[in-house]
Each structure stands twice: as structure tokens, then as C-alpha cells.
Amino acid sequence: MAKITLDSLAHSYLNDPQSPEDFALQELNHDWVDGEAYALLGPSGCGKSTLLNIISGLLIPSHGRVLFDGKDVTHLPTADRNIAQVFQFPVVYDTMTVRENLAFPLRNRKLPQSEIADRVIRVARMIDMEGVLDRRASGLTADAKQKISLGRGMVRDDVNALLFDEPLTVIDPHMKWELRTQLKKLHHDFGHTMIYVTHDQTEALTFADKVVVMYDGRVVQIGTPDELFERPAHTFVGYFIGSPGMNLFDAQIDGTKARIAGTQFDLGTGYALKGGKTKIGVRPEFIRLGHHGLPARVTRVEDVGRHKIVRLDLGGQEMSAIVGEGAAVPDGGTHVQFVEGGVNVYEDDWRVSPERGDAPVAAKTEAA
Amino acid sequence: MKTDNQKAWFLVLPVLILVAFSAVIPLMTVVNYSVQDTFGNNQFFWAGLAWFEDMLGSERMWNALGRQIVFSGIILAIEVPLGIFVALNMPKKGFWASFCLVLMSLPLLIPWNVVGTIWQIFGRVDIGLLGYTLDSLGIDYNYTQGFYAAWATVITMDVWHWTSLVALLAYAGLQSIPDAYYQAAKIDQASRWAVFRYIELPKMRGVLTIAILLRFMDSFKIYTEPFVLTGGGPGNATTFLSIDLVKMALGQFDLGPAAAFSLMYFLVIMVISYVFYIVMTNLDKEEGGK
């Protein structure tokens, strides 16, 4: 296992990139701490697979370096990096049994037979497949095949990192939970460095210690699930994470006062702004309906079972609020208030920290 | 609910008539000939199974069958590995991939008798490029006289004509393998041979079954190319089953024996193809099931 360092890493598929738009991956410096589980989260085409392929060595970056434990591996081929990768579609060797599949990477590395047998048994126990060791791999279900490809990586003791490229895409929904839980347990028990690429926020937030959110070839935030939820560093993170995503209002900010759609309210603290386009972001969970605050109009109510999503119109800007399942939702006119600490201020899409420091969020939902 | 509606029969009638006229009736005529004897004047006499017994005891037929089996065996042994080798070395995408595909398809587009004619001229010692070159090099090559020269030419011709088919099918099989397999193999440090043995070959299996079946059936029925090239000679050296059959049926006008012969010929191809198919699909099942 190893610490993976990305040093001024950037990649362009073009020969002579000029502007930032030419880069599939914008310049990035980051340490992947040894033994942590990371999720790389972002929409399709945001560069997350590019980044993963650079780490695994399937792609040589056009700029910058990749280091494993301080050793430069930028130009080292995949086979010599000692990493394991689980792909979107299960890769198993069809003509081999499960046992032969698990032994394959070790046999290619010319380990002694007895040691191979030992390790295969051990890894089969880890992935819970001892019972099917002598079955042909081609007849197994997709989730079992994914476990085999994971096992082929873990069978090597010295593996530097386990990489996952949207590994649950072809897995049945009821198996997804189970596999993800098993992955988490494996990580907890054996402490491999894991990097997990996905576009599914639930997968990312439940799997990872740290989530790396990517957007348009750029890493926009690296943080724990809580940080991403409460303090999205970029409006994209606010919008992409959460269901529904964060409400963003065009706002004018003057000292400690903010004005949304003609109504002024107090922010409680000042912000060091540089004169860019300002927005206020509030998660639907941190909005209260009542008789005080900003006047809004209810346009639609969606009952999703656990709670209700109320769609409102706030002086021409659409917004959503989450209220408890039993809460009464007024028809038409109402007022909205923001929970203390649940307000984030953005300037040109990037978050600006309040001068007084972040206040803790008072409470999530009324229902919770 | 069940309704008695016989109208459906009228809907399949056209197909029945078509199949009857194109396959069943001609085949039955052959069956009819095979159990009768004729001395001309359209007079036929019942002969029972005599022709079949005759043919089964005929050395001529067994010899032709033997040559046929050897021929099909040799061309399969050359064309299948060669086709796979060519497919593995073809470019995966871009201009050269299309170029190679067109190049590979060319031999397949040439009619059989033209192929025969091309090689007949190509191999001639007096004016043919191949024949003249070999002759000048001091090699004793004359496909109209030498046994080995005739066989070598017929086999080379078939390989030239049909390896493309195997290569194209194998190429299609290779193209359908997702990149992830190759990447996983790299991570597992698999050798080039292991990639072929455990990824490419298993994935090509389906198309290779089809390729082998097609090449077997086609080569077992080969007629035009050797007929144009050698006419079955020298002697009977390249007289394969079809050539022998035509000699018997049209040359000697022995309708009865030729009919019996062709029925047995038909059965042999069908049985071998059937057995081959069953074996291949059973292997597949074993692999998938357990």
C-alpha cells in the first residue's frame, strides 16, 4: 500500500493544448493518503475516468507527475505499478475456474505453487466465494464476477491501491447495497487505499471517507460527505449532491445584509467579496416555511414517502424545500426562512467563507 | 379458447410449394433415380438398393472420399490458424483497418471459376509468373503432371481464396472484446500468449465455430476451382467427390450409381456438420453451466 501523490498533474488529449478548454483534466495537486477510501464523483465526461486511468498507468499524463510513496511512476507501465482495477463491466477469464482466475496474477508473477494456493484460499474467504472456487467463472452472476475481479487485485499482498471504475453499473439494484457494504468492510478490515469512480452520489457518499468532486475537468472539492453537504465549495457541488440539490439564489450582498428578489435579510456576518456575481445557496433541508421571512408562493408539492418536497417561487426564482411528511403545506402564499448556519455565500460560483467563521448548522430538517 | 381455423394452412402454402419445387422434388428425383436402372428410351427398372451396395463396394468412391477428407483436413489446418494470425495482426481502427478489410474481402468476391482460371495461368510453366519462376529456380513444378505440384497448387489456391473468410470472422470476434479485458490482463501481468489463450481465443470461439463449419462444408463440396485448374488430374490425383460425381453422372451417364453416390455424399456432409455442431455447442454449455 502506498501514498499516491499527484504533482501538478494535468492532461490533454490534444498534442498542443493552448487554452484551459483543451485540457480533459485541469492542473491538480493532491495526496491520496495511504489506507483511505476515496470516491471520485462527477457527471459523465468530467474527467474522472481520465484521472483514474492516469493513476493506473493506462494513460500517460501530458503534464505533471504521479508518485507512489515518493517514487516517480509517471512513465511506468500499468503492470509495474502494482495496482488493481475493477472495471465497469466484469472482467473474468471465461475458460478458467474461479480458483484459476484468482491465481492468475500470482502465476504470472511466478510465485511458488503452495503460496499461490494459500493466498487464493485467503482471498476467496475475504470475498466470500470459498464455496464456488471450482466453478467456471463464465457461469456466475455479474456481482460474483465483479467480486472475482476485485479478488484478483487483492490476492497480491503488496498491491499499492485498488481502483474501481464505476464497478456497480451492471449490478442488480438489490445486489448493489450488498456489494458496497462488503467493499466497505474489506476496506475497514484490510485498509487498502481505494479510489472509487462513480457518478452516483449515494455510492460515493456511503463508500468513501473522502469524496473528490470533479466538474468540467477540475477537482472542485475534496471533503467528507458532511462537508460536501453542509459547505459545498462550489455551486456545482451544491447542485450535484443532494436530492433535490441546493437552492441557489441570485443575491446582492452589502455588508452583513443580503437582498434576494427585493427582500432584504440579515446574514449575521460579513463576507470578503471582490465584486463578482454573488449567489446565496441554501439546501432544501435548511428551509423552513412559516409566517416570517421572505415571501414565496407554493407551486407544487411532491410527496416522496419519507418527506415532502415543496416547490416554491421566490420572486421569480424557483426553489425547493423539504418538509416533514406530516407537516401542513400552505396553499399559495407563504414565507420562507433559512436555518442558522445553513446559508452559504458564493461569488462567481466559488464559496466565500464568512468573516466570523462557519456557524454550525442548527438542525437539518423539521422531520429529522 | 380454441378455434378451428384452417385458413392458416393457406398462408404457409406458398412456402411449401416453393420449398417443394426448389428442394424436395429435385431431391426426390435423385432418390427415384438411385433405386432404378435405365437403358435409355426413358425406360426404368426397379433396382432396389443395388446401386447403394455397388457404391459402398466401389474403390473409386472410397478413394475420392479419402482424397476429399485429406483435402478438407489440410485446408482447415492451414486456413484457421492463418486466418486467426492475420486477424490478430490487422490494425484495430483507422484508415488502415478499412483498407485491410477491403483487401481481405477481395478474394471472396471473385467467382470460383475465375479463381481457377487465375491460378491455372499463374501456375503455367511457360507463361505463368509462379510456374515460370519456380521452373527457373530449378524446382520441378508442373501441376498438370506432378502429383504433389497439383495438390500444392489446389491447396494454395483454396488458402488464397478462403483464408480471408476466416480472418474476417476472427477479426469481428476480436473487435467485440472490450478494452477492459486487455487492461485487466496488463494489470495481472499476463503474457502475450496468455492474453491470446485466455481472452482472445475464448471470445473468438463462436465465430470460429461458424468459420470452421462453413469452411468444412464448402471445401467438402469443392468442384469448380480444381475442375478448372487440373480437371481432377493428373490421373485421379485431384479428383474430389464432386468431380467424380459429375464424371459419373454426366460423363458416363450412370444415373443410378451417381444418384446413390450423391445421396450418400449429402448424408456424409450432413452427419459430419451435425456432429461438429453438437460437439461445439455442448462444449459451450459445459463452459457456461458449470
Interface residues (C-beta under 8 A of the other chain):
Chain A: S56 L58 P77 T78 A79 I83 A84 Q85 F87 Q88 F89 V91 Y93 D94 T95 M96 F104 P105 N108 R109 R135 R136 S138 G139 S149 R152 G153
Chain B: P178 A180 Y181 Q183 A184 K186 I187 D188 Q189 A190 S191 A194 Y198 I199 P202 K203 E287 G288 G289 K290
